[in-house]
Amino acid sequence: MKSFLAVTALLVFTVFASNVSAQHQAQRITGIYSSLRFNAESGDLSGTELLIIPANPGYIAFVQLAEGDVPSVAVVPVSVSGSRIEFTMPLDAVPGGFRFTGSIEGDKLVGRWQDRGQEVLRRGKSYWH
């Protein structure tokens, strides 16, 4: 009987600990995610950088998009569901009205812009740092 109780307690603890761990990981949405890179040969800056921070309610992102020039920027509300995020650029931004969907996978954000290919943004320091 003691071993049954010990096994049951261990199972309950394991399930509880994995749920807490999953919730903690899902909540770690905030941070800097970047693919911004400077091409010395062409002199172009390209890529995306997001700074996701908590807001009331939810989250907001400072978005920078560069396609060979100075980045266009916008501040947008971010929808979060677990490790998945989604936001839409304002109509007056470049690219206006484009939607981004992605998910946090460890130290990166893997996502896709509407009508574009997959993009991988690494969590870490800002390109500008």
Secondary structure, DSSP 8 states (H G I E B T S, - for coil): -HHHHHHHHHHHHHHHHHHHHHHHHHHTT-EEEE--EEETTTTEEEEEEEEEEE-SSSEEEEEEEEESSS-EEEEEEEEEETTEEEEE--TTSTTTT-EEEEEEETTEEEEEETTS-EEEEEESS-TT-
